[in-house]
């Protein structure tokens, strides 16, 4: 759901949120895949949260590692449907 939702609003150019703006900007500058960049951003955010005293559960790790590929897949699906 997150991947498709991100794909829909990014393809529609409705204005990315902070993480998605960072993700798309880094992708354009570096040429790395959306999946890799979004995954790296989420792992960094989880790591900072943990260093600040937060807890990390299985769901947190699953989301952090899975959202990058989900957004990349969502973008592909929405591009195919919209063209």
Secondary structure, DSSP 8 states (H G I E B T S, - for coil): -HHHHHHHHHHTT----HHHHHHHHHHHHH---HHHHHHHHHHHHHHHHHHTT----HHHHHHHHHHHHHHHHHHHHHHHHH-
